[in-house]
Amino acid sequence: MTAKLIDGKAVSQKIKVQVKERVEKLAQHGIIPGLAVVLVGENSASLTYVKNKKKTCEALGMRSDLHQFPDTLTEQELLAKIDQLNQDPQIHGILVQLPLPKQIDEFKVISAISPEKDVDGFHPISVGNMMIGKDAFLPCTPHGIMELLSHYGIDPSGKHAVVIGRSNIVGKPIGQLLLQKDATVTYCHSKTKDLASFTAQADILIAAIGRAKFIDHTFIKPGAVIIDVGMNRDENGKLCGDVDFEDVQEKAGFVTPVPGGVGPMTIAMLMGNTLESAEKGLSKTK
Ligand SMILES: Nc1nc(=O)c2c([nH]1)NC[C@@H]1CN(c3ccc(C(=O)N[C@@H](CCC(=O)O)C(=O)O)cc3)C=[N+]21
């Protein structure tokens, strides 16, 4: 048996077609969803992602403004910029690309974004509402993963989901979203003893570790659903995940590739959140 591919690229395309149709409907009311992306300092990776977001926005008929600053930007200057974007009626979503330079407190910056424009879903109010199952912008990568599971008819209910990694933007929220779909959730992390004894129980394994090809067939049980959130570079500098994609093929039931799995879904869900924010703005004016 070889693992079925979870094709994030194809699913993200489907989502983007739906977004585009809804953007066209909004345009009839004179509203163009606007996403402001703030980039402080620049490394090639963040520039790629930011350009990716801008290109996708414009392909869907949305507006994307890039605000780029040197890495010497002060926290006060960034907070002032966010305040200005919060007030701008043309801007429906604000994304401040992480990580930020060390002189800037990330929590302060994220908390300064108006929750109505928090299309990353990182704001404490978004996180709090997500935790208690209330309406909120969901963080894009976890939300994209849930969309992939649903698209492939993988119902988390009653399944044992094992999450490796406990970051605020992926590990912690994806566990909560799986719990809300009645999975039994185990969180593993760098201090977990005998990691394989947990991952080998996983019906659904979420790898968000940050170590290239760390998860091979010895860590998983036959038929497991493997979701690879990793974004690493292998020995040849090629983008690869936390999972050894080739090595798990014979044993896994489903597996996402890197690239072409969770990454494109992150972008698609960001577009959806920005559109939703603009639609909420319309319903408020009605
Ligand atoms: N406030 C904030 N929000 C973010 O959502 C955010 C961030 N900061 N900082 C950086 C990370 C990274 N990130 C990615 C999004 C898409 C791909 C993506 O599309 N990856 C493609 C490959 C792209 C390539 O070729 O490099 C794929 O996996 O198929 C990757 C990474 C969002 N991030």
The ligand as a Gaussian input file, in Angstrom:
#p B3LYP/6-31G(d) Opt

LIG

1 1
 N        2.488000      36.930000      10.579000
 C        2.896000      35.843000       9.865000
 N        1.979000      35.046000       9.289000
 C        2.354000      33.944000       8.545000
 O        1.489000      33.208000       8.042000
 C        3.738000      33.691000       8.370000
 C        4.657000      34.541000       9.008000
 N        4.228000      35.601000       9.734000
 N        5.985000      34.321000       8.897000
 C        6.489000      33.288000       8.028000
 C        5.545000      32.140000       7.929000
 C        5.835000      31.217000       6.774000
 N        4.605000      31.203000       6.028000
 C        4.473000      30.463000       4.838000
 C        3.382000      30.620000       4.027000
 C        3.303000      29.895000       2.836000
 C        4.318000      29.057000       2.458000
 C        4.239000      28.341000       1.161000
 O        3.420000      28.661000       0.324000
 N        5.133000      27.343000       0.945000
 C        5.182000      26.627000      -0.317000
 C        6.589000      26.659000      -0.881000
 C        7.076000      28.078000      -1.041000
 C        8.558000      28.064000      -1.464000
 O        8.795000      27.522000      -2.560000
 O        9.383000      28.533000      -0.663000
 C        4.795000      25.151000      -0.109000
 O        4.961000      24.673000       1.043000
 O        4.354000      24.544000      -1.068000
 C        5.411000      28.892000       3.265000
 C        5.484000      29.602000       4.461000
 C        3.699000      32.038000       6.572000
 N        4.194000      32.635000       7.624000

